[in-house]
Amino acid sequence: MASHVIVGSGPIGSSVARLLADRGESVTMVTRSGGGPSHPLIERVAADASDARRLTELTEGAQALYNCANPKYTEWEKLWFPMNDAMIAASKANDATYVITGNLYVYGPQPGGQMNENTPMAAVGRKGKVRIKMWQDALASGVRTVEVRGSDYIGAGAVGVFSAVLFPAIEKGSSSAWVPGDPTMPHSFTYTGDMARTMVTLAADSRAWGKAWHTPTNPAITINELADRYCALTGKPRLTLHKMPRFMMRTAGLVHPMSRELAEMDYQFYAPFHLDSSLTEHTFGLTPTPLDIAIQETADDAKSIAARTM
């Protein structure tokens, strides 16, 4: 029975863990709190992922180590490199495939917002540079590695513009909401389940190693369209969205750290933002899950959370 180590129990890490466990493979999930999904084949361990020695012990005998961590957004430069270094060291010591949950930050703003695997890593922002260095360090280490990149997530537990802005407004019955971006611009949304499925598939396929790949993702839609489809599926009243002036988040960032971090990446929502996943789809025979299924999962998850808190 193959074994795997997963660092992080967010929506991607938990989805990867369940997918592997349901296939009969054993999983060790590493988080600071020892949390994660409950399953007979998932062992949850409380440990510091930046502790290379401890992580190397936990990875002994593992086929793959999945980096699904999600450090504090305002402290990426401080937290990411020690964790990435430790995961590289643990993978190398145990001859495990190092599988990285990636994003599109590495590319920075692109003409027309078009991005595929051959798009230059031209990020000039701090967070984009962090992600570039993480990937370059993994490649330079000699470990067997692959990075799977997705756009903003949708699905159970996903955190992003949908969960932070659209969903709360819709569930409160609001007639309108302000969006930190232009709701008429096309934007790619990646389903968390497709992210997990792609990571597991590519981890075991030698054709994927040493490269970054895009998760199969549906064609971009506007935030207006996303909100309308959610309302149509759930029977909620339609929501009117308003474009937040770009200066507002930047002004707030002068005194609010999270606003400052979000403002650095706001180009993703004020212009077209297209993830091209055709290479992954053609190479590995993977296809994106229909968007309405991802939206319905998001809605069902929200109902489940609401029921538990009543």
C-alpha positions as CSV (number, residue, x, y, z in Angstrom):
1,M,0.0,0.0,0.0
2,A,1.4,3.3,-1.1
3,S,1.8,6.1,1.6
4,H,1.8,9.8,1.2
5,V,2.5,12.9,3.4
6,I,0.4,16.0,3.0
7,V,1.4,19.3,4.6
8,G,-1.7,21.4,5.2
9,S,-5.4,20.5,5.8
10,G,-7.1,23.3,3.9
11,P,-9.5,22.6,1.0
12,I,-6.7,21.3,-1.3
13,G,-4.8,19.2,1.3
14,S,-8.1,17.7,2.6
15,S,-9.3,16.9,-0.9
16,V,-5.9,15.2,-1.8
17,A,-6.1,13.2,1.5
18,R,-9.6,12.0,0.9
19,L,-8.9,11.1,-2.7
20,L,-5.8,9.0,-1.8
21,A,-7.5,7.4,1.2
22,D,-10.6,6.5,-0.8
23,R,-8.2,4.7,-3.2
24,G,-6.9,2.6,-0.3
25,E,-3.6,4.5,0.2
26,S,-2.3,5.7,3.6
27,V,-1.9,9.3,4.3
28,T,0.0,11.2,7.0
29,M,-1.4,14.7,7.3
30,V,0.9,17.3,8.9
31,T,-0.5,20.5,10.4
32,R,0.4,22.6,13.5
33,S,-2.9,21.6,15.2
34,G,-3.0,18.0,14.1
35,G,-6.3,18.6,12.2
36,G,-7.6,17.2,9.0
37,P,-10.3,14.9,7.6
38,S,-11.3,11.8,9.6
39,H,-10.7,8.6,7.8
40,P,-9.2,5.2,8.9
41,L,-6.3,5.6,6.4
42,I,-5.5,9.3,7.4
43,E,-3.2,9.8,10.3
44,R,-3.2,13.4,11.6
45,V,0.0,14.6,13.1
46,A,0.7,17.9,14.9
47,A,4.2,19.2,13.7
48,D,6.0,22.2,12.5
49,A,6.4,21.9,8.7
50,S,9.5,24.1,8.8
51,D,11.2,21.5,11.0
52,A,13.2,19.6,8.4
53,R,14.3,16.9,10.8
54,R,10.8,16.1,12.0
55,L,9.3,16.3,8.5
56,T,12.0,13.9,7.2
57,E,11.0,11.4,9.9
58,L,7.4,11.7,9.0
59,T,8.1,11.2,5.3
60,E,10.0,8.0,5.7
61,G,8.7,5.4,3.2
62,A,6.4,7.9,1.5
63,Q,5.9,7.9,-2.2
64,A,5.1,11.6,-2.4
65,L,5.0,14.7,-0.2
66,Y,2.3,17.2,-1.1
67,N,2.8,20.9,-0.2
68,C,-0.7,22.1,0.5
69,A,0.3,24.5,3.2
70,N,-1.3,28.0,3.5
71,P,0.8,30.2,5.7
72,K,-0.5,33.6,6.9
73,Y,-1.0,35.7,3.8
74,T,0.7,38.8,5.3
75,E,3.9,36.8,6.2
76,W,4.8,34.9,3.1
77,E,8.3,36.1,2.8
78,K,9.0,35.1,6.4
79,L,7.1,31.7,6.5
80,W,7.3,30.1,3.1
81,F,11.0,29.6,2.5
82,P,11.7,27.6,5.7
83,M,8.7,25.4,5.0
84,N,9.6,24.9,1.4
85,D,13.2,24.1,2.3
86,A,12.1,21.6,4.9
87,M,9.8,19.9,2.4
88,I,12.5,19.7,-0.2
89,A,14.9,18.2,2.3
90,A,12.3,15.6,3.5
91,S,11.5,14.6,-0.1
92,K,15.2,14.3,-1.0
93,A,16.1,12.3,2.0
94,N,13.3,9.8,1.3
95,D,13.3,9.8,-2.5
96,A,9.7,11.1,-2.5
97,T,8.1,13.1,-5.2
98,Y,7.6,16.7,-4.1
99,V,4.2,18.0,-5.3
100,I,3.6,21.7,-4.9
101,T,0.2,23.4,-4.9
102,G,1.0,26.4,-7.1
103,N,-0.9,29.5,-8.3
104,L,-0.7,32.0,-11.1
105,Y,1.2,34.7,-9.1
106,V,4.4,33.7,-10.7
107,Y,3.4,35.2,-14.1
108,G,2.4,38.7,-12.9
109,P,0.2,40.9,-15.1
110,Q,0.1,39.5,-18.7
111,P,-1.1,41.1,-21.9
112,G,-4.8,40.2,-22.3
113,G,-4.5,38.2,-19.1
114,Q,-3.6,35.0,-21.0
115,M,-1.5,32.4,-19.2
116,N,-0.3,28.9,-20.1
117,E,2.7,26.9,-19.0
118,N,5.0,28.7,-21.4
119,T,4.2,32.1,-20.1
120,P,7.3,33.8,-18.6
121,M,7.5,33.9,-14.8
122,A,7.6,37.7,-14.8
123,A,6.1,38.6,-11.5
124,V,7.3,41.8,-10.0
125,G,5.3,41.8,-6.7
126,R,6.6,40.3,-3.5
127,K,4.3,37.3,-3.4
128,G,4.9,36.4,-7.0
129,K,8.6,36.5,-6.4
130,V,8.2,34.2,-3.4
131,R,6.4,31.7,-5.5
132,I,9.0,31.9,-8.2
133,K,11.9,31.3,-5.8
134,M,10.0,28.3,-4.2
135,W,9.7,26.6,-7.6
136,Q,13.2,27.4,-8.7
137,D,14.6,26.1,-5.4
138,A,12.7,22.9,-5.8
139,L,14.0,22.4,-9.4
140,A,17.6,23.2,-8.4
141,S,17.5,20.8,-5.5
142,G,17.5,17.7,-7.6
143,V,14.3,16.3,-6.0
144,R,11.7,14.7,-8.2
145,T,9.2,17.5,-8.3
146,V,6.1,18.9,-10.0
147,E,4.0,22.0,-9.5
148,V,0.3,22.2,-10.2
149,R,-1.0,25.7,-10.7
150,G,-4.6,26.8,-10.4
151,S,-6.5,30.1,-10.4
152,D,-8.8,31.4,-7.7
153,Y,-10.6,28.5,-6.1
154,I,-14.3,27.5,-6.0
155,G,-15.6,24.5,-4.1
156,A,-16.1,23.5,-0.5
157,G,-13.9,25.4,1.9
158,A,-12.4,27.6,-0.9
159,V,-11.3,31.0,0.2
160,G,-11.4,33.9,-2.3
161,V,-13.6,36.6,-3.8
162,F,-16.6,34.2,-3.9
163,S,-16.4,33.2,-0.2
164,A,-15.3,36.6,1.1
165,V,-17.7,38.8,-0.9
166,L,-20.4,37.1,-3.0
167,F,-21.5,34.3,-0.7
168,P,-22.0,36.4,2.4
169,A,-24.0,39.0,0.5
170,I,-26.1,36.4,-1.2
171,E,-26.8,34.4,2.0
172,K,-27.8,37.6,3.8
173,G,-30.3,38.4,1.1
174,S,-28.6,41.6,0.1
175,S,-29.6,43.1,-3.2
176,S,-26.1,44.4,-4.0
177,A,-22.5,44.2,-3.0
178,W,-19.2,45.9,-3.7
179,V,-16.5,43.8,-5.4
180,P,-12.8,44.5,-5.1
181,G,-12.4,44.2,-8.8
182,D,-14.4,44.7,-12.0
183,P,-17.3,42.2,-12.0
184,T,-17.6,42.4,-15.8
185,M,-14.0,41.1,-16.5
186,P,-13.6,37.4,-17.4
187,H,-11.8,35.4,-14.7
188,S,-10.8,31.8,-14.4
189,F,-12.0,29.8,-11.3
190,T,-10.4,26.5,-10.5
191,Y,-12.4,23.8,-8.7
192,T,-10.6,22.5,-5.6
193,G,-11.6,18.9,-6.5
194,D,-9.9,19.3,-9.9
195,M,-6.8,20.7,-8.2
196,A,-6.5,17.7,-6.0
197,R,-7.2,15.2,-8.8
198,T,-4.5,16.8,-11.0
199,M,-1.9,16.7,-8.2
200,V,-2.5,13.1,-7.4
201,T,-2.4,12.1,-11.1
202,L,0.7,14.1,-11.9
203,A,2.6,12.9,-8.8
204,A,2.6,9.4,-10.2
205,D,3.3,10.2,-13.8
206,S,7.0,10.7,-14.8
207,R,5.9,12.9,-17.8
208,A,4.9,15.5,-15.3
209,W,8.1,15.7,-13.2
210,G,10.4,18.7,-13.4
211,K,7.6,20.9,-14.9
212,A,4.8,23.1,-13.8
213,W,1.3,22.3,-15.1
214,H,-2.1,24.1,-15.1
215,T,-5.1,22.4,-13.4
216,P,-7.9,21.7,-15.9
217,T,-10.1,24.7,-15.5
218,N,-13.4,25.8,-17.2
219,P,-13.4,28.8,-19.5
220,A,-13.2,32.1,-17.7
221,I,-16.5,33.8,-16.7
222,T,-17.2,37.2,-15.1
223,I,-17.9,37.6,-11.4
224,N,-21.4,38.8,-12.4
225,E,-22.0,35.5,-14.2
226,L,-20.6,33.5,-11.3
227,A,-23.0,35.2,-8.9
228,D,-25.9,34.8,-11.2
229,R,-25.3,31.0,-11.6
230,Y,-25.0,30.5,-7.9
231,C,-28.3,32.4,-7.3
232,A,-30.0,30.4,-10.1
233,L,-28.9,27.1,-8.7
234,T,-29.8,27.9,-5.1
235,G,-33.0,29.9,-5.8
236,K,-31.5,33.0,-4.2
237,P,-32.5,36.5,-5.4
238,R,-30.1,37.9,-8.0
239,L,-27.3,40.1,-6.6
240,T,-26.3,43.4,-8.3
241,L,-22.5,43.9,-8.1
242,H,-20.6,47.2,-8.1
243,K,-17.0,47.8,-9.0
244,M,-15.0,49.0,-6.0
245,P,-12.7,51.9,-7.0
246,R,-9.2,50.5,-7.2
247,F,-7.8,53.2,-4.9
248,M,-9.9,52.1,-2.0
249,M,-8.0,48.9,-1.2
250,R,-4.7,50.6,-1.8
251,T,-5.6,53.4,0.6
252,A,-6.7,51.0,3.2
253,G,-3.4,49.1,2.8
254,L,-1.6,52.1,4.2
255,V,-2.8,51.1,7.6
256,H,-4.2,47.6,7.2
257,P,-1.7,44.8,6.4
258,M,-4.2,42.4,4.7
259,S,-5.6,45.2,2.5
260,R,-2.0,46.0,1.5
261,E,-1.4,42.3,0.4
262,L,-4.7,42.1,-1.5
263,A,-4.0,45.4,-3.3
264,E,-0.7,44.0,-4.5
265,M,-2.6,41.3,-6.4
266,D,-5.6,43.3,-7.5
267,Y,-4.6,43.3,-11.2
268,Q,-6.1,39.8,-11.3
269,F,-9.6,41.3,-10.9
270,Y,-9.5,44.6,-12.7
271,A,-8.5,43.0,-16.1
272,P,-9.1,39.8,-17.9
273,F,-7.5,36.8,-16.2
274,H,-7.4,33.5,-18.2
275,L,-5.8,30.2,-17.2
276,D,-5.2,28.0,-20.2
277,S,-5.1,24.3,-19.1
278,S,-5.2,22.7,-22.6
279,L,-1.7,21.2,-22.3
280,T,-2.5,19.3,-19.1
281,E,-5.8,18.2,-20.5
282,H,-4.3,16.9,-23.7
283,T,-1.2,15.3,-22.0
284,F,-3.0,13.5,-19.2
285,G,-6.5,13.1,-20.4
286,L,-8.0,15.2,-17.6
287,T,-11.0,17.6,-18.0
288,P,-12.4,20.2,-15.7
289,T,-15.5,19.4,-13.6
290,P,-18.6,21.3,-14.9
291,L,-18.7,24.6,-13.1
292,D,-22.3,24.1,-11.9
293,I,-21.1,21.0,-9.9
294,A,-18.5,23.1,-8.2
295,I,-21.0,25.9,-7.4
296,Q,-23.5,23.3,-6.0
297,E,-20.8,21.8,-3.8
298,T,-20.0,25.3,-2.5
299,A,-23.7,25.8,-1.7
300,D,-24.1,22.4,0.0
301,D,-21.0,23.1,2.1
302,A,-22.5,26.4,3.2
303,K,-25.7,24.7,4.2
304,S,-23.8,22.1,6.2
305,I,-21.8,24.7,8.0
306,A,-24.9,26.7,8.8
307,A,-26.7,23.6,10.1
308,R,-23.7,22.8,12.5
309,T,-23.7,26.3,13.9
310,M,-27.5,26.5,14.6
